[in-house]
């Protein structure tokens, strides 16, 4: 596509926390693309729900910038706008969370009462 025109597609990944308002999230992604002066209105930007991640609901914003040569700056601007709009809407961008269980040399979990491990 870029051989005959300066336009090309940019894909902006976005993850939101489980429990987020998905309709509101989709509206915000569309608004961010519409606000950006370098994003073409045709073909229309797409906000896609692509998966259930380990710590997040995974989306992509796909849109076409006017000048593919400016794609990195445009993608950066879209991410900044998305972070700002999501924050104002109270929609959280999650981070991976892990449970860690620490055991001492006897195999008992830290914080367990003595003798609690292995009792029947």
N, CA, C and O atoms as a printed pandas DataFrame, in Angstrom:
     atom_number atom_name residue_name chain_id  residue_number  x_coord  y_coord  z_coord
0              1         N          UNK        A               1    0.818   -1.195    0.000
1              2        CA          UNK        A               1    0.000    0.000    0.000
2              3         C          UNK        A               1    0.864    1.262    0.000
3              4         O          UNK        A               1    0.486    2.267   -0.602
4              5         N          UNK        A               2    1.997    1.222    0.656
5              6        CA          UNK        A               2    2.826    2.413    0.777
6              7         C          UNK        A               2    3.606    2.731   -0.495
7              8         O          UNK        A               2    4.272    3.765   -0.550
8              9         N          UNK        A               3    3.547    1.880   -1.519
9             10        CA          UNK        A               3    4.251    2.178   -2.758
10            11         C          UNK        A               3    3.592    3.312   -3.530
11            12         O          UNK        A               3    4.281    4.081   -4.202
12            13         N          UNK        A               4    2.270    3.429   -3.446
13            14        CA          UNK        A               4    1.555    4.431   -4.227
14            15         C          UNK        A               4    1.018    5.590   -3.396
15            16         O          UNK        A               4    0.462    6.534   -3.957
16            17         N          UNK        A               5    1.168    5.544   -2.083
17            18        CA          UNK        A               5    0.635    6.587   -1.211
18            19         C          UNK        A               5    1.480    6.679    0.060
19            20         O          UNK        A               5    2.266    5.777    0.348
20            21         N          UNK        A               6    1.324    7.740    0.804
21            22        CA          UNK        A               6    2.053    7.899    2.065
22            23         C          UNK        A               6    1.329    7.268    3.245
23            24         O          UNK        A               6    1.893    7.161    4.334
24            25         N          UNK        A               7    0.075    6.845    3.037
25            26        CA          UNK        A               7   -0.673    6.293    4.169
26            27         C          UNK        A               7   -0.292    4.838    4.410
27            28         O          UNK        A               7    0.165    4.141    3.504
28            29         N          UNK        A               8   -0.484    4.402    5.623
29            30        CA          UNK        A               8   -0.214    3.031    6.034
30            31         C          UNK        A               8   -0.924    2.787    7.344
31            32         O          UNK        A               8   -1.407    3.735    7.963
32            33         N          UNK        A               9   -1.002    1.556    7.781
33            34        CA          UNK        A               9   -1.735    1.233    9.002
34            35         C          UNK        A               9   -0.812    1.230   10.212
35            36         O          UNK        A               9    0.339    0.801   10.134
36            37         N          UNK        A              10   -1.335    1.713   11.322
37            38        CA          UNK        A              10   -0.635    1.634   12.598
38            39         C          UNK        A              10   -1.526    0.840   13.556
39            40         O          UNK        A              10   -2.743    1.019   13.590
40            41         N          UNK        A              11   -0.889   -0.042   14.335
41            42        CA          UNK        A              11   -1.603   -0.843   15.331
42            43         C          UNK        A              11   -1.089   -0.432   16.703
43            44         O          UNK        A              11    0.106   -0.517   16.985
44            45         N          UNK        A              12   -2.007    0.013   17.550
45            46        CA          UNK        A              12   -1.655    0.463   18.895
46            47         C          UNK        A              12   -2.264   -0.512   19.895
47            48         O          UNK        A              12   -3.483   -0.529   20.067
48            49         N          UNK        A              13   -1.435   -1.334   20.565
49            50        CA          UNK        A              13   -1.974   -2.268   21.558
50            51         C          UNK        A              13   -2.399   -1.520   22.821
51            52         O          UNK        A              13   -1.825   -0.491   23.178
52            53         N          UNK        A              14   -3.408   -2.058   23.479
53            54        CA          UNK        A              14   -3.905   -1.433   24.698
54            55         C          UNK        A              14   -4.444   -2.524   25.601
55            56         O          UNK        A              14   -5.191   -3.393   25.151
56            57         N          UNK        A              15   -4.075   -2.486   26.866
57            58        CA          UNK        A              15   -4.576   -3.442   27.846
58            59         C          UNK        A              15   -5.268   -2.671   28.955
59            60         O          UNK        A              15   -4.765   -1.648   29.420
60            61         N          UNK        A              16   -6.434   -3.171   29.379
61            62        CA          UNK        A              16   -7.143   -2.564   30.500
62            63         C          UNK        A              16   -7.417   -3.651   31.536
63            64         O          UNK        A              16   -7.396   -4.843   31.228
64            65         N          UNK        A              17   -7.673   -3.221   32.758
65            66        CA          UNK        A              17   -7.885   -4.149   33.862
66            67         C          UNK        A              17   -9.201   -4.903   33.708
67            68         O          UNK        A              17  -10.177   -4.378   33.172
68            69         N          UNK        A              18   -9.207   -6.141   34.189
69            70        CA          UNK        A              18  -10.456   -6.891   34.263
70            71         C          UNK        A              18  -11.448   -6.085   35.091
71            72         O          UNK        A              18  -11.070   -5.461   36.082
72            73         N          UNK        A              19  -12.716   -6.099   34.687
73            74        CA          UNK        A              19  -13.751   -5.336   35.378
74            75         C          UNK        A              19  -13.949   -3.945   34.809
75            76         O          UNK        A              19  -14.848   -3.230   35.253
76            77         N          UNK        A              20  -13.134   -3.534   33.833
77            78        CA          UNK        A              20  -13.282   -2.215   33.211
78            79         C          UNK        A              20  -14.547   -2.173   32.373
79            80         O          UNK        A              20  -15.017   -3.200   31.883
80            81         N          UNK        A              21  -15.089   -0.985   32.215
81            82        CA          UNK        A              21  -16.257   -0.756   31.356
82            83         C          UNK        A              21  -15.791   -0.861   29.901
83            84         O          UNK        A              21  -15.126    0.041   29.392
84            85         N          UNK        A              22  -16.140   -1.956   29.243
85            86        CA          UNK        A              22  -15.635   -2.210   27.897
86            87         C          UNK        A              22  -16.246   -1.285   26.855
87            88         O          UNK        A              22  -15.573   -0.908   25.895
88            89         N          UNK        A              23  -17.508   -0.915   27.029
89            90        CA          UNK        A              23  -18.138    0.020   26.092
90            91         C          UNK        A              23  -17.450    1.371   26.174
91            92         O          UNK        A              23  -17.155    1.984   25.149
92            93         N          UNK        A              24  -17.197    1.832   27.375
93            94        CA          UNK        A              24  -16.511    3.116   27.588
94            95         C          UNK        A              24  -15.084    3.049   27.036
95            96         O          UNK        A              24  -14.608    4.007   26.426
96            97         N          UNK        A              25  -14.408    1.929   27.249
97            98        CA          UNK        A              25  -13.047    1.752   26.733
98            99         C          UNK        A              25  -13.035    1.853   25.217
99           100         O          UNK        A              25  -12.161    2.499   24.640
100          101         N          UNK        A              26  -14.003    1.216   24.573
101          102        CA          UNK        A              26  -14.080    1.271   23.106
102          103         C          UNK        A              26  -14.327    2.705   22.632
103          104         O          UNK        A              26  -13.708    3.152   21.666
104          105         N          UNK        A              27  -15.223    3.423   23.302
105          106        CA          UNK        A              27  -15.503    4.822   22.934
106          107         C          UNK        A              27  -14.250    5.687   23.059
107          108         O          UNK        A              27  -13.982    6.531   22.205
108          109         N          UNK        A              28  -13.498    5.472   24.112
109          110        CA          UNK        A              28  -12.275    6.255   24.344
110          111         C          UNK        A              28  -11.250    5.980   23.243
111          112         O          UNK        A              28  -10.591    6.904   22.768
112          113         N          UNK        A              29  -11.114    4.747   22.844
113          114        CA          UNK        A              29  -10.159    4.421   21.780
114          115         C          UNK        A              29  -10.551    5.089   20.471
115          116         O          UNK        A              29   -9.698    5.613   19.754
116          117         N          UNK        A              30  -11.855    5.069   20.159
117          118        CA          UNK        A              30  -12.315    5.748   18.945
118          119         C          UNK        A              30  -12.084    7.259   19.047
119          120         O          UNK        A              30  -11.656    7.890   18.080
120          121         N          UNK        A              31  -12.365    7.831   20.208
121          122        CA          UNK        A              31  -12.186    9.274   20.389
122          123         C          UNK        A              31  -10.722    9.668   20.240
123          124         O          UNK        A              31  -10.417   10.696   19.634
124          125         N          UNK        A              32   -9.814    8.862   20.786
125          126        CA          UNK        A              32   -8.377    9.162   20.665
126          127         C          UNK        A              32   -7.963    9.196   19.203
127          128         O          UNK        A              32   -7.203   10.076   18.797
128          129         N          UNK        A              33   -8.449    8.256   18.407
129          130        CA          UNK        A              33   -8.109    8.223   16.978
130          131         C          UNK        A              33   -8.721    9.422   16.253
131          132         O          UNK        A              33   -8.074   10.025   15.397
132          133         N          UNK        A              34   -9.956    9.765   16.589
133          134        CA          UNK        A              34  -10.628   10.890   15.935
134          135         C          UNK        A              34   -9.983   12.226   16.294
135          136         O          UNK        A              34   -9.941   13.137   15.466
136          137         N          UNK        A              35   -9.479   12.349   17.530
137          138        CA          UNK        A              35   -8.851   13.588   17.991
138          139         C          UNK        A              35   -7.522   13.839   17.306
139          140         O          UNK        A              35   -7.106   14.986   17.138
140          141         N          UNK        A              36   -6.861   12.769   16.913
141          142        CA          UNK        A              36   -5.522   12.878   16.368
142          143         C          UNK        A              36   -5.596   13.394   14.939
143          144         O          UNK        A              36   -6.213   12.758   14.085
144          145         N          UNK        A              37   -4.986   14.519   14.671
145          146        CA          UNK        A              37   -5.050   15.163   13.368
146          147         C          UNK        A              37   -4.407   14.400   12.230
147          148         O          UNK        A              37   -4.714   14.655   11.066
148          149         N          UNK        A              38   -3.517   13.462   12.544
149          150        CA          UNK        A              38   -2.825   12.717   11.500
150          151         C          UNK        A              38   -3.500   11.394   11.143
151          152         O          UNK        A              38   -3.034   10.686   10.250
152          153         N          UNK        A              39   -4.598   11.050   11.834
153          154        CA          UNK        A              39   -5.298    9.800   11.547
154          155         C          UNK        A              39   -6.398   10.065   10.526
155          156         O          UNK        A              39   -7.214   10.970   10.695
156          157         N          UNK        A              40   -6.408    9.270    9.475
157          158        CA          UNK        A              40   -7.426    9.408    8.427
158          159         C          UNK        A              40   -8.783    8.924    8.935
159          160         O          UNK        A              40   -8.855    7.988    9.731
160          161         N          UNK        A              41   -9.862    9.569    8.467
161          162        CA          UNK        A              41  -11.206    9.136    8.846
162          163         C          UNK        A              41  -11.692    8.000    7.951
163          164         O          UNK        A              41  -12.654    7.307    8.284
164          165         N          UNK        A              42  -11.019    7.812    6.806
165          166        CA          UNK        A              42  -11.351    6.710    5.920
166          167         C          UNK        A              42  -10.052    6.116    5.382
167          168         O          UNK        A              42   -9.269    6.846    4.776
168          169         N          UNK        A              43   -9.796    4.849    5.572
169          170        CA          UNK        A              43  -10.633    3.879    6.253
170          171         C          UNK        A              43  -10.792    4.222    7.734
171          172         O          UNK        A              43   -9.881    4.749    8.373
172          173         N          UNK        A              44  -11.964    3.909    8.250
173          174        CA          UNK        A              44  -12.321    4.250    9.622
174          175         C          UNK        A              44  -11.448    3.492   10.630
175          176         O          UNK        A              44  -11.173    2.307   10.439
176          177         N          UNK        A              45  -11.012    4.166   11.698
177          178        CA          UNK        A              45  -10.245    3.468   12.742
178          179         C          UNK        A              45  -11.072    2.342   13.359
179          180         O          UNK        A              45  -12.291    2.452   13.487
180          181         N          UNK        A              46  -10.396    1.263   13.739
181          182        CA          UNK        A              46  -11.059    0.125   14.356
182          183         C          UNK        A              46  -10.520   -0.084   15.764
183          184         O          UNK        A              46   -9.311   -0.030   15.993
184          185         N          UNK        A              47  -11.429   -0.322   16.701
185          186        CA          UNK        A              47  -11.069   -0.652   18.067
186          187         C          UNK        A              47  -11.490   -2.100   18.287
187          188         O          UNK        A              47  -12.682   -2.399   18.361
188          189         N          UNK        A              48  -10.521   -2.991   18.389
189          190        CA          UNK        A              48  -10.802   -4.425   18.450
190          191         C          UNK        A              48  -10.463   -5.008   19.818
191          192         O          UNK        A              48   -9.425   -4.694   20.401
192          193         N          UNK        A              49  -11.351   -5.858   20.318
193          194        CA          UNK        A              49  -11.106   -6.629   21.530
194          195         C          UNK        A              49  -10.468   -7.926   21.054
195          196         O          UNK        A              49  -11.126   -8.729   20.392
196          197         N          UNK        A              50   -9.184   -8.145   21.385
197          198        CA          UNK        A              50   -8.466   -9.266   20.783
198          199         C          UNK        A              50   -8.195  -10.435   21.725
199          200         O          UNK        A              50   -7.791  -11.503   21.263
200          201         N          UNK        A              51   -8.405  -10.265   23.037
201          202        CA          UNK        A              51   -8.149  -11.414   23.886
202          203         C          UNK        A              51   -8.256  -11.152   25.372
203          204         O          UNK        A              51   -8.316  -10.014   25.838
204          205         N          UNK        A              52   -8.276  -12.267   26.097
205          206        CA          UNK        A              52   -8.290  -12.248   27.552
206          207         C          UNK        A              52   -6.881  -12.581   28.014
207          208         O          UNK        A              52   -6.463  -13.738   27.972
208          209         N          UNK        A              53   -6.162  -11.575   28.450
209          210        CA          UNK        A              53   -4.776  -11.772   28.859
210          211         C          UNK        A              53   -4.661  -12.302   30.270
211          212         O          UNK        A              53   -5.656  -12.447   30.981
212          213         N          UNK        A              54   -3.447  -12.586   30.661
213          214        CA          UNK        A              54   -3.180  -13.120   31.996
214          215         C          UNK        A              54   -3.572  -12.124   33.088
215          216         O          UNK        A              54   -4.097  -12.509   34.133
216          217         N          UNK        A              55   -3.311  -10.840   32.832
217          218        CA          UNK        A              55   -3.617   -9.809   33.823
218          219         C          UNK        A              55   -4.473   -8.691   33.245
219          220         O          UNK        A              55   -4.675   -7.667   33.899
220          221         N          UNK        A              56   -4.983   -8.874   32.023
221          222        CA          UNK        A              56   -5.653   -7.751   31.358
222          223         C          UNK        A              56   -6.626   -8.210   30.280
223          224         O          UNK        A              56   -6.607   -9.360   29.839
224          225         N          UNK        A              57   -7.474   -7.275   29.874
225          226        CA          UNK        A              57   -8.307   -7.421   28.686
226          227         C          UNK        A              57   -7.539   -6.721   27.572
227          228         O          UNK        A              57   -7.176   -5.553   27.707
228          229         N          UNK        A              58   -7.294   -7.418   26.485
229          230        CA          UNK        A              58   -6.387   -6.938   25.444
230          231         C          UNK        A              58   -7.145   -6.391   24.230
231          232         O          UNK        A              58   -8.053   -7.034   23.703
232          233         N          UNK        A              59   -6.752   -5.200   23.807
233          234        CA          UNK        A              59   -7.371   -4.509   22.683
234          235         C          UNK        A              59   -6.303   -4.047   21.706
235          236         O          UNK        A              59   -5.114   -4.010   22.019
236          237         N          UNK        A              60   -6.761   -3.698   20.524
237          238        CA          UNK        A              60   -5.913   -3.017   19.550
238          239         C          UNK        A              60   -6.706   -1.879   18.938
239          240         O          UNK        A              60   -7.902   -2.005   18.675
240          241         N          UNK        A              61   -6.027   -0.778   18.719
241          242        CA          UNK        A              61   -6.571    0.322   17.945
242          243         C          UNK        A              61   -5.823    0.293   16.617
243          244         O          UNK        A              61   -4.601    0.436   16.580
244          245         N          UNK        A              62   -6.563    0.107   15.533
245          246        CA          UNK        A              62   -5.961    0.071   14.190
246          247         C          UNK        A              62   -6.464    1.264   13.410
247          248         O          UNK        A              62   -7.669    1.470   13.272
248          249         N          UNK        A              63   -5.536    2.042   12.907
249          250        CA          UNK        A              63   -5.926    3.233   12.151
250          251         C          UNK        A              63   -4.856    3.543   11.101
251          252         O          UNK        A              63   -3.773    2.958   11.097
252          253         N          UNK        A              64   -5.191    4.468   10.224
253          254        CA          UNK        A              64   -4.322    4.818    9.109
254          255         C          UNK        A              64   -3.848    6.265    9.250
255          256         O          UNK        A              64   -4.657    7.189    9.169
256          257         N          UNK        A              65   -2.544    6.472    9.460
257          258        CA          UNK        A              65   -2.020    7.840    9.512
258          259         C          UNK        A              65   -1.871    8.414    8.095
259          260         O          UNK        A              65   -1.745    7.669    7.122
260          261         N          UNK        A              66   -1.887    9.734    7.999
261          262        CA          UNK        A              66   -1.716   10.404    6.694
262          263         C          UNK        A              66   -0.350   10.111    6.085
263          264         O          UNK        A              66   -0.228    9.929    4.874
264          265         N          UNK        A              67    0.671   10.067    6.930
265          266        CA          UNK        A              67    2.041    9.908    6.449
266          267         C          UNK        A              67    2.723    8.787    7.220
267          268         O          UNK        A              67    3.051    8.941    8.396
268          269         N          UNK        A              68    2.933    7.666    6.556
269          270        CA          UNK        A              68    3.550    6.510    7.206
270          271         C          UNK        A              68    4.971    6.828    7.695
271          272         O          UNK        A              68    5.487    6.143    8.578
272          273         N          UNK        A              69    5.587    7.838    7.138
273          274        CA          UNK        A              69    6.915    8.251    7.587
274          275         C          UNK        A              69    6.912    8.838    8.989
275          276         O          UNK        A              69    7.957    8.916    9.633
276          277         N          UNK        A              70    5.753    9.247    9.461
277          278        CA          UNK        A              70    5.615    9.826   10.800
278          279         C          UNK        A              70    4.949    8.849   11.770
279          280         O          UNK        A              70    4.397    9.258   12.792
280          281         N          UNK        A              71    5.006    7.564   11.444
281          282        CA          UNK        A              71    4.244    6.561   12.191
282          283         C          UNK        A              71    4.665    6.444   13.661
283          284         O          UNK        A              71    3.810    6.260   14.527
284          285         N          UNK        A              72    5.959    6.547   13.953
285          286        CA          UNK        A              72    6.400    6.411   15.345
286          287         C          UNK        A              72    5.907    7.557   16.210
287          288         O          UNK        A              72    5.424    7.333   17.320
288          289         N          UNK        A              73    6.023    8.777   15.715
289          290        CA          UNK        A              73    5.526    9.923   16.474
290          291         C          UNK        A              73    4.023    9.871   16.638
291          292         O          UNK        A              73    3.497   10.194   17.704
292          293         N          UNK        A              74    3.328    9.465   15.588
293          294        CA          UNK        A              74    1.868    9.357   15.653
294          295         C          UNK        A              74    1.416    8.289   16.625
295          296         O          UNK        A              74    0.455    8.489   17.368
296          297         N          UNK        A              75    2.098    7.160   16.625
297          298        CA          UNK        A              75    1.765    6.079   17.562
298          299         C          UNK        A              75    2.007    6.524   18.998
299          300         O          UNK        A              75    1.208    6.236   19.890
300          301         N          UNK        A              76    3.105    7.221   19.212
301          302        CA          UNK        A              76    3.415    7.749   20.536
302          303         C          UNK        A              76    2.330    8.728   21.006
303          304         O          UNK        A              76    1.878    8.665   22.149
304          305         N          UNK        A              77    1.923    9.625   20.114
305          306        CA          UNK        A              77    0.869   10.589   20.458
306          307         C          UNK        A              77   -0.450    9.888   20.784
307          308         O          UNK        A              77   -1.151   10.276   21.718
308          309         N          UNK        A              78   -0.781    8.859   20.013
309          310        CA          UNK        A              78   -2.005    8.103   20.290
310          311         C          UNK        A              78   -1.948    7.439   21.661
311          312         O          UNK        A              78   -2.932    7.454   22.401
312          313         N          UNK        A              79   -0.799    6.855   22.000
313          314        CA          UNK        A              79   -0.651    6.223   23.312
314          315         C          UNK        A              79   -0.778    7.246   24.442
315          316         O          UNK        A              79   -1.418    6.972   25.458
316          317         N          UNK        A              80   -0.174    8.417   24.270
317          318        CA          UNK        A              80   -0.301    9.470   25.281
318          319         C          UNK        A              80   -1.750    9.904   25.445
319          320         O          UNK        A              80   -2.232   10.062   26.566
320          321         N          UNK        A              81   -2.450   10.097   24.319
321          322        CA          UNK        A              81   -3.867   10.481   24.377
322          323         C          UNK        A              81   -4.699    9.396   25.047
323          324         O          UNK        A              81   -5.573    9.696   25.860
324          325         N          UNK        A              82   -4.432    8.138   24.710
325          326        CA          UNK        A              82   -5.174    7.032   25.318
326          327         C          UNK        A              82   -4.953    6.975   26.825
327          328         O          UNK        A              82   -5.909    6.823   27.586
328          329         N          UNK        A              83   -3.714    7.093   27.258
329          330        CA          UNK        A              83   -3.421    7.076   28.697
330          331         C          UNK        A              83   -4.146    8.198   29.421
331          332         O          UNK        A              83   -4.699    7.996   30.502
332          333         N          UNK        A              84   -4.140    9.379   28.822
333          334        CA          UNK        A              84   -4.803   10.535   29.418
334          335         C          UNK        A              84   -6.317   10.315   29.505
335          336         O          UNK        A              84   -6.915   10.521   30.562
336          337         N          UNK        A              85   -6.929    9.902   28.410
337          338        CA          UNK        A              85   -8.383    9.699   28.381
338          339         C          UNK        A              85   -8.825    8.554   29.294
339          340         O          UNK        A              85   -9.845    8.661   29.974
340          341         N          UNK        A              86   -8.070    7.475   29.310
341          342        CA          UNK        A              86   -8.420    6.355   30.188
342          343         C          UNK        A              86   -8.294    6.744   31.655
343          344         O          UNK        A              86   -9.137    6.378   32.474
344          345         N          UNK        A              87   -7.240    7.485   31.985
345          346        CA          UNK        A              87   -7.061    7.939   33.360
346          347         C          UNK        A              87   -8.196    8.837   33.812
347          348         O          UNK        A              87   -8.689    8.700   34.931
348          349         N          UNK        A              88   -8.615    9.757   32.949
349          350        CA          UNK        A              88   -9.731   10.651   33.280
350          351         C          UNK        A              88  -11.033    9.895   33.458
351          352         O          UNK        A              88  -11.896   10.313   34.230
352          353         N          UNK        A              89  -11.184    8.768   32.738
353          354        CA          UNK        A              89  -12.398    7.957   32.834
354          355         C          UNK        A              89  -12.331    6.944   33.977
355          356         O          UNK        A              89  -13.296    6.221   34.228
356          357         N          UNK        A              90  -11.186    6.893   34.669
357          358        CA          UNK        A              90  -11.036    5.951   35.776
358          359         C          UNK        A              90  -10.826    4.514   35.326
359          360         O          UNK        A              90  -11.075    3.580   36.088
360          361         N          UNK        A              91  -10.370    4.332   34.094
361          362        CA          UNK        A              91  -10.103    2.988   33.576
362          363         C          UNK        A              91   -8.625    2.690   33.770
363          364         O          UNK        A              91   -7.754    3.421   33.298
364          365         N          UNK        A              92   -8.368    1.604   34.473
365          366        CA          UNK        A              92   -6.998    1.262   34.878
366          367         C          UNK        A              92   -6.264    0.470   33.806
367          368         O          UNK        A              92   -6.822   -0.436   33.187
368          369         N          UNK        A              93   -5.005    0.830   33.601
369          370        CA          UNK        A              93   -4.100    0.034   32.782
370          371         C          UNK        A              93   -3.350   -0.862   33.768
371          372         O          UNK        A              93   -2.603   -0.362   34.609
372          373         N          UNK        A              94   -3.541   -2.181   33.674
373          374        CA          UNK        A              94   -3.006   -3.085   34.702
374          375         C          UNK        A              94   -1.527   -3.369   34.547
375          376         O          UNK        A              94   -0.909   -3.044   33.533
376          377         N          UNK        A              95   -0.983   -3.979   35.568
377          378        CA          UNK        A              95    0.371   -4.485   35.535
378          379         C          UNK        A              95    0.305   -5.933   36.011
379          380         O          UNK        A              95   -0.582   -6.281   36.791
380          381         N          UNK        A              96    1.222   -6.777   35.560
381          382        CA          UNK        A              96    1.188   -8.187   35.979
382          383         C          UNK        A              96    1.310   -8.310   37.496
383          384         O          UNK        A              96    2.096   -7.608   38.133
384          385         N          UNK        A              97    0.525   -9.205   38.047
385          386        CA          UNK        A              97    0.566   -9.449   39.486
386          387         C          UNK        A              97    0.816  -10.933   39.715
387          388         O          UNK        A              97    0.242  -11.784   39.036
388          389         N          UNK        A              98    1.663  -11.226   40.663
389          390        CA          UNK        A              98    2.022  -12.613   40.957
390          391         C          UNK        A              98    1.888  -12.864   42.460
391          392         O          UNK        A              98    2.145  -11.976   43.273
392          393         N          UNK        A              99    1.484  -14.077   42.815
393          394        CA          UNK        A              99    1.492  -14.515   44.205
394          395         C          UNK        A              99    2.799  -15.260   44.435
395          396         O          UNK        A              99    3.164  -16.137   43.652
396          397         N          UNK        A             100    3.492  -14.917   45.492
397          398        CA          UNK        A             100    4.757  -15.570   45.820
398          399         C          UNK        A             100    4.598  -16.258   47.165
399          400         O          UNK        A             100    4.193  -15.638   48.147
400          401         N          UNK        A             101    4.918  -17.536   47.200
401          402        CA          UNK        A             101    4.874  -18.306   48.446
402          403         C          UNK        A             101    6.306  -18.637   48.826
403          404         O          UNK        A             101    7.028  -19.269   48.055
404          405         N          UNK        A             102    6.717  -18.215   50.011
405          406        CA          UNK        A             102    8.086  -18.438   50.472
406          407         C          UNK        A             102    8.073  -19.564   51.501
407          408         O          UNK        A             102    7.288  -19.539   52.449
408          409         N          UNK        A             103    8.935  -20.535   51.310
409          410        CA          UNK        A             103    9.038  -21.668   52.224
410          411         C          UNK        A             103   10.430  -21.658   52.867
411          412         O          UNK        A             103   11.415  -21.262   52.242
412          413         N          UNK        A             104   10.489  -22.099   54.120
413          414        CA          UNK        A             104   11.803  -22.228   54.741
414          415         C          UNK        A             104   12.372  -23.605   54.377
415          416         O          UNK        A             104   11.771  -24.330   53.584
416          417         N          UNK        A             105   13.507  -23.962   54.940
417          418        CA          UNK        A             105   14.177  -25.211   54.575
418          419         C          UNK        A             105   13.354  -26.454   54.922
419          420         O          UNK        A             105   13.531  -27.503   54.302
420          421         N          UNK        A             106   12.466  -26.347   55.896
421          422        CA          UNK        A             106   11.652  -27.507   56.281
422          423         C          UNK        A             106   10.449  -27.662   55.364
423          424         O          UNK        A             106    9.742  -28.668   55.435
424          425         N          UNK        A             107   10.207  -26.681   54.504
425          426        CA          UNK        A             107    9.075  -26.766   53.587
426          427         C          UNK        A             107    7.845  -26.041   54.096
427          428         O          UNK        A             107    6.836  -25.968   53.393
428          429         N          UNK        A             108    7.911  -25.500   55.315
429          430        CA          UNK        A             108    6.763  -24.765   55.856
430          431         C          UNK        A             108    6.712  -23.383   55.234
431          432         O          UNK        A             108    7.746  -22.766   54.979
432          433         N          UNK        A             109    5.507  -22.904   54.994
433          434        CA          UNK        A             109    5.358  -21.553   54.454
434          435         C          UNK        A             109    5.655  -20.543   55.536
435          436         O          UNK        A             109    5.317  -20.745   56.702
436          437         N          UNK        A             110    6.298  -19.440   55.140
437          438        CA          UNK        A             110    6.580  -18.355   56.081
438          439         C          UNK        A             110    5.262  -17.822   56.608
439          440         O          UNK        A             110    4.333  -17.592   55.833
440          441         N          UNK        A             111    5.168  -17.625   57.897
441          442        CA          UNK        A             111    3.964  -17.091   58.505
442          443         C          UNK        A             111    2.998  -18.172   58.959
443          444         O          UNK        A             111    1.996  -17.869   59.607
444          445         N          UNK        A             112    3.285  -19.443   58.626
445          446        CA          UNK        A             112    2.432  -20.550   59.067
446          447         C          UNK        A             112    2.789  -20.897   60.500
447          448         O          UNK        A             112    3.948  -20.772   60.897
448          449         N          UNK        A             113    1.802  -21.336   61.289
449          450        CA          UNK        A             113    2.131  -21.767   62.643
450          451         C          UNK        A             113    3.055  -22.981   62.626
451          452         O          UNK        A             113    2.961  -23.813   61.724
452          453         N          UNK        A             114    3.944  -23.092   63.607
453          454        CA          UNK        A             114    4.863  -24.245   63.634
454          455         C          UNK        A             114    4.087  -25.544   63.603
455          456         O          UNK        A             114    3.095  -25.700   64.315
456          457         N          UNK        A             115    4.536  -26.476   62.780
457          458        CA          UNK        A             115    3.897  -27.788   62.707
458          459         C          UNK        A             115    2.684  -27.826   61.814
459          460         O          UNK        A             115    2.087  -28.890   61.654
460          461         N          UNK        A             116    2.283  -26.692   61.214
461          462        CA          UNK        A             116    1.087  -26.659   60.394
462          463         C          UNK        A             116    1.299  -27.383   59.070
463          464         O          UNK        A             116    0.351  -27.942   58.519
464          465         N          UNK        A             117    2.504  -27.385   58.557
465          466        CA          UNK        A             117    2.796  -28.030   57.279
466          467         C          UNK        A             117    2.894  -29.535   57.487
467          468         O          UNK        A             117    3.639  -29.992   58.354
468          469         N          UNK        A             118    2.169  -30.294   56.719
469          470        CA          UNK        A             118    2.280  -31.738   56.756
470          471         C          UNK        A             118    1.425  -32.400   57.810
471          472         O          UNK        A             118    1.450  -33.627   57.905
472          473         N          UNK        A             119    0.653  -31.653   58.624
473          474        CA          UNK        A             119   -0.218  -32.274   59.620
474          475         C          UNK        A             119   -1.437  -32.848   58.940
475          476         O          UNK        A             119   -1.900  -32.292   57.944
476          477         N          UNK        A             120   -1.966  -33.935   59.443
477          478        CA          UNK        A             120   -3.194  -34.526   58.886
478          479         C          UNK        A             120   -4.248  -34.641   59.933
479          480         O          UNK        A             120   -5.348  -35.115   59.651
